[in-house]
Amino acid sequence: MSTAMRLALLVVVVGCAYLFLAHPYWFPAGASATSDSIDRQFRIAFWVFGALFVLGHLVLIYVLSKRPHADGKIPSGSWRLEITWTLAITVIFFWFNISGEHLWSRMMPAEREAGQIEIEVTGAQFQWYFRYPGADGVFGRTDAQKFAKPSEGNPLGIDPGDPAGRDDILATAMVVPVGRDIQLHLRAQDVVHSLFIPAMRFKQDTVPGMEIHSHFTPTQIGNYEIACAELCGMGHYRMRALVRVVSKDDFEKWIKAQEAAASR
Amino acid sequence: MAYFTFPSADLTKRPVSRSHFFSTDHKVIGRQYFFLSLAAVLVGAWLSLLMRIHLVWPNLTLPLVGEIKPENYLAQLTMHGTLMVFFVLSTVPQSGFGTFFLPLQLGASNMAFPRLTATGFWTALLSFFVLMAAFFVPGGASGAGWTQYPPLSALASAGPGQGLGTDLWLVSIGLFCLSSLMSAVGFVVTTLRHRAPGMTWLRMPLTCWSWFVTSILILLAFGILLAAVISLMLDRHAGTSFFIPGGLLVSGKVIDHAGGSPLMWQHLFWFFGHPEVYIAVLPAMGVTSHLLSVFARKPVFGYKAMVGATLAIGALGFMVWGHHMFVSGMNPYAGFAFSTLTTAIAVPSAIKTFNWVATLYRGKIRYATPLLFSAGFVSLFITGGLTGPILAQPALDIYLHDTYFVVAHFHLIMAMAGLFAIFSATYFWFPKMFGRMMDENLGRLHFWITLLGAYATFMPMHLLGIAGHPRRYSELTGVQYVTAMAPLQKFVTVAAIVTLVGQLIFLLNLFWSIRKGAAAEANPWGCGTLEWTLASPAPLKGFVERQIQVNHGPYEYNIAGAEKDFIMQDAPAS
């Protein structure tokens, strides 16, 4: 039975190692300014904790194979050992923690830079809406309860009486220029949703009653899927949208065309 | 020793058939909790089977089940989570085995407040029936997940199941909170006041330490959840706005509420919810520490370090709830604190792991089924635990949050490790609870299937999460990159089916052994703690008519010069 147990644990270790080294599925290629450093941090985690997983199981297999001491000596504890392994694991865990805290502070700068692209994201069952402030750079006031009429092209309820709202652009895909910092104003109309853009390594809940600010910088031109990551009801699984990262020129053209359409 | 006799002791003179039902005897109540959890785990496992099948064969219509629509799937996942977390993982290790064995291991004749303990069970049973009733009401059971985030859970118009189904969920969980509080008071007072003479704090088995610390966590955490579910109920029906902000438009309907905060629910819920993880796993850790010592025929390595780690986990458990909320819109500065505190709680967990391994080292290991499951617990605890420090980093959690990576993490560390401890405790204490032995061959077969099945089911889920597969998706067709992961999802489903079918071996063994198993001796495993001084099954009178004097620690195995390879705790002092 001892052999069977050790064999089973060995099968587990080898099986898991194979699964992760072959990894039929893995991160999608990163496409934002932070994706490289996040991927690097995950790689460190993968190797450090992967090694601890293998080591832990090898030690477990080893102790299961050790016979008792011939002299019948039975150890019941050792403060020296306790202190040694506690310090060792504390150093590993906190070294990893501190490196993660550094990364977190780089991802969440306290100061907003000027001249960013501003987009308001609104989650509603089961659709994402993206609003651009238009030429005046100001989002029009919204009141979903009073003015929201999805059938008339005003699902967010932009106040028709607010001049700042007349040039607002509403889109169902997030079109962004490559290489610019995108400042998102995240909102929700009904329940909690979560804007998840795997390629940008970006996720942020959108919470009713709150406007949450977050940002990312796309670095690769292309189309990237958005998924909803917070359970929001029946259609949660199909609350999909696209981020279209385009060149600066294409973005200008797109904005112009949208402005023209909006002013008509 | 007057306080060792309780009013309930009279009940032991009643005929067995009557005292087996409305009894205030802790052994009867412990068994009742055991069967309540068994019922809950059967329903919960059945639901997981339905979900796994639906995910990969969405067009398959099962007989008696019918078509599974997205709202059915969400109801199944909500009920699966609720049943497993509340009625299985927080019930059987603590209220089940704890109610049965805490008094016996401490040498007490019953729990401190027998009627309160009994009321606790009947409240839990009522809570279970209320929860089950939700399947049969219009709209079905709640589909907002076991975390019930408002406004989804606060508004009936937010989806099917968000009406009466959610009301029943809230009533059920409110009752469960009351039940847990009633039960926990008994645990705390029994441990403080009713230990047998000589049962000092440091002679308590580690199981008792775990039950004691867990019951303190229950007293502190479940009160918060009770307040939260009452507030949510008031939001739904009394026009208050604790969690509902202004300006909502749900399914085209104007919601007449203003001023509430959805984040406040998340703070309250996780202030309960994270200690809840330890409420589930601390008793499991206690059982594992206990059994590794018994079956390695060695004292627990570092008993005092184990006690210290248990207390540290209990205390730190209340300071880490924010790691569930890194993407919630909480201030990013809070992420720093919660990340560091969460890393800190990994240290006492690691200390426990080191001591388990050291307990096994150079032991005369007896490879009985309880030992196999305990060793399996250690393996799963290592595997599930090591993804903890990864998820504790906001920078990485941003991506992994609410993906299958998290599903894999908590199923390994909480569900599977917890289940392995429940299995090992069942095989180990079965003779004392039912007077017979469970079948070893079936037990071993059950173990091999469950160990390999658990790994085959949950390890691949890490990869799904790394590839960005969000959890709680009822179909794989809504998002293209998710659709591409169907082959691995199929593998997981097949592994889950094999593992679940393997559990039939356990059920067969359990029910066959209750009736036909070999009669058990008083102390079949050669264990030194007090419950084994009684006959098997533990007689109704327990320690009522016996004077106990504890002279020894709980784990005195292979002591030089001793007659046998273990010393009973109440053996005369040497």
Interface residues (C-beta under 8 A of the other chain):
Chain A: M1 S2 A4 M5 A8 L9 V11 V12 G15 C16 L19 F20 H23 P24 Y25 W26 F27 P28 I38 Q41 F42 A45 F49 L52 F53 G56 H57 V59 L60 V63 L64 K66 R67 P68 H69 G72 I74 P75 S76 G77 S78 L81 E82 W85 T86 I89 T90 F93 F94 F96 N97 G100 E101 L103 W104 S105 M107 M108 A124 Q125 D143 A144 Q145 A148 G157 L186 Q189 D190 V191 V192 S194 F196 P198 R201 F202 K203 Q204 D205 V207 P208 G209 M210 I212 E225 A227 C228 A229 E230 L231 C232 G233 M234 G235 H236 Y237 R238 M239 R240
Chain B: K69 P70 E71 L74 G143 A144 G145 Y149 P150 P151 L152 L155 A158 G159 P160 P245 G246 G247 L248 L249 V250 S251 V254 I255 G260 S261 P262 L263 K298 P299 V300 F301 G302 Y303 K304 A305 V327 S328 G329 P332 G335 F336 S339 T340 T343 A346 V347 A350 I351 T353 F354 N355 V357 A358 L360 Y361 R362 G363 K364 I365 Y367 L372 A375 V378 S379 I382 T383 L386 T387 P389 I390 A392 Q393 P394 A395 L396 I398 Y399 H401 D402 T403 R444 W448 L451 L452 Y455 A456 M459 P460 H462 L463 L464 I466 A467 G468 P470 R472 Y473 S474 E475 L476 T477 G478 V479 Q480 Y481 V482 M485 P487 L488 Y555 Y557 N558 I559 A560
